[in-house]
Amino acid sequence: MTIAVYARSTKDNHSDYVEQIFNVLKTENVNLIIFEAYYNYLKSVHNFNLSIPTYSNSEQLISKADYLICLGGDGSMLETVSLVRNSGIPVLGVNTGRLGFLASVNKTDLNKAIQQILKEKFTLDKRELVEVSGCNNFFDNVNYALNEFTIHKKDSSAMINIDTYIDDVFLNSYFADGLIVSTPTGSTAYSLSCGGPIMMPDSDNFIITPIAPHNLTVRPIVISNNKKISFKVSGRNDSYNIALDSRSAQVPTSSEIILKKADFRMNLINLEGQHFFTTLRNKMMWGIDKRS
């Protein structure tokens, strides 16, 4: 068995976490590989001296790893989508900062979490992704997202008009700063901050949420994720921005944009005792009375 580690090169992801993982896996005769850029960061900044094999891209990870442990937060977890792709490699998120929805394992429970993986005391939470086609392959074939697809006006320019179609049937013209198409996983992210609803991760739906619409009667709408969503964008500028999670591109208004459910899912590791409702209550501070 081989377990991989991915993390951003930041001070929160210090060498102690990797040392913990290394020591546990060594006693269990399990192989460890680590993201090359992060490994070099630990060596140069933290004087890390353990000899651990590395990987630097998706192909190397997929060919070697059985599991992936992501150290960081939800942003780091979204970056692993481009690494595991459609391989089905299960991903465990260990939060080294504040509580996250995706990286839901507390850093103090790292050793316990590794033991649960080794003893297979977990279930796989299969998350739907949204996939975009058209737009001239700006995303280099990694044209899917775990949280959301976003259309947004260019820089600080005027609002844009987004004609939206569901299975080629006209839905609405959104005159707004932009539009979000969110998966259930992304319902607690950008869409939520724009007034979208929270959805259970296993809901088979998309959420279409306008960003600062000019018409205040326009509200988020939930549709089946078996539908095809397409857009025609116009405005004062000849281009606009699109994004898949944290990856963005600028496209001309003549671009064809079509969204659908991806034909594969991402496997998130759900350890024994974890539940979405628990994370939701803690993250949203539901039921906590802050009055003194």
Stockholm file with secondary structure:
# STOCKHOLM 1.0

chainA/1-292         MTIAVYARSTKDNHSDYVEQIFNVLKTENVNLIIFEAYYNYLKSVHNFNLSIPTYSNSEQLISKADYLICLGGDGSMLETVSLVRNSGIPVLGVNTGRLGFLASVNKTDLNKAIQQILKEKFTLDKRELVEVSGCNNFFDNVNYALNEFTIHKKDSSAMINIDTYIDDVFLNSYFADGLIVSTPTGSTAYSLSCGGPIMMPDSDNFIITPIAPHNLTVRPIVISNNKKISFKVSGRNDSYNIALDSRSAQVPTSSEIILKKADFRMNLINLEGQHFFTTLRNKMMWGIDKRS
#=GR chainA/1-292 SS CEEEEEECSSTTSCHHHHHHHHHHHHHTTCEEEEEHHHHHHHHHHSCCCCCCCEECSHHHHHHHCSEEEEEECHHHHHHTHHHHTTSCCCEEEEESSSCCSSSCEEGGGHHHHHHHHHTTCEEEEEECCEEEEEGGGTTTTCCEESSEEEEECSTTCCCEEEEEEETTEEEEEEEESEEEEECSGGGGTHHHHTTCCCCCTTCCEEEEEEESCSSTTCCCEEEETTSCEEEEEECSSSEEEEEETTEEEEEETTCCEEEEECSSCEEEEEETTCCHHHHHHHHHTTTCCCCC
#=GC SS_cons         CEEEEEECSSTTSCHHHHHHHHHHHHHTTCEEEEEHHHHHHHHHHSCCCCCCCEECSHHHHHHHCSEEEEEECHHHHHHTHHHHTTSCCCEEEEESSSCCSSSCEEGGGHHHHHHHHHTTCEEEEEECCEEEEEGGGTTTTCCEESSEEEEECSTTCCCEEEEEEETTEEEEEEEESEEEEECSGGGGTHHHHTTCCCCCTTCCEEEEEEESCSSTTCCCEEEETTSCEEEEEECSSSEEEEEETTEEEEEETTCCEEEEECSSCEEEEEETTCCHHHHHHHHHTTTCCCCC
//
